[in-house]
Amino acid sequence: MARPINDEKNFVDSTGAGDAYCAGMVSRLKGDKNFSAESFKEAMERGRSWASYACNSYGGANNCPSKEQIDSYHDSKTKENAVVVYEDDAMKDVIALVDSMLEK
C-alpha cells in the first residue's frame, strides 16, 4: 500500500501529480521486463516522491526538476516514503471492493 507523502508546508497544487507518479515508476522500471516485487516497491516509492514534488508548484508542467533535483528530493523523503506490503487475507476484501467499484 502506498500512502501519499505528507508535505503540507510545500503543497501548492496537485495538478500533474498522477502523471509524475507514473513517470517516476517508469523511470525505475525502464527496460526491466522481469522486475521483482522489490523493484516494483522501489518504483512506487520513486513515483510517490515525484508526485509529491509535482505538488510543490502550480500546474502540470511548471518547475520541472533536473535529475539531480528530483533524486535529492526523493532521497530526502526516503524515511517517510516506505511502501507497506500487506500479506493479510483482510486485504483481499479491500481489493475486491476496489475491483467491484472499477467494474461499474
Number of C-alpha atoms within 10 A of each C-alpha: 11 14 12 14 17 12 13 10 7 12 15 14 15 17 18 20 22 17 15 23 23 17 17 23 23 17 13 18 18 11 9 10 7 8 11 11 10 9 15 16 19 19 23 24 27 30 27 28 28 26 24 27 26 29 21 20 18 15 15 17 11 12 12 12 13 9 9 9 12 18 15 11 17 20 13 12 19 13 8 13 22 18 17 10 10 9 8 8 8 9 12 11 11 11 11 11 11 11 11 10 9 8 6 5
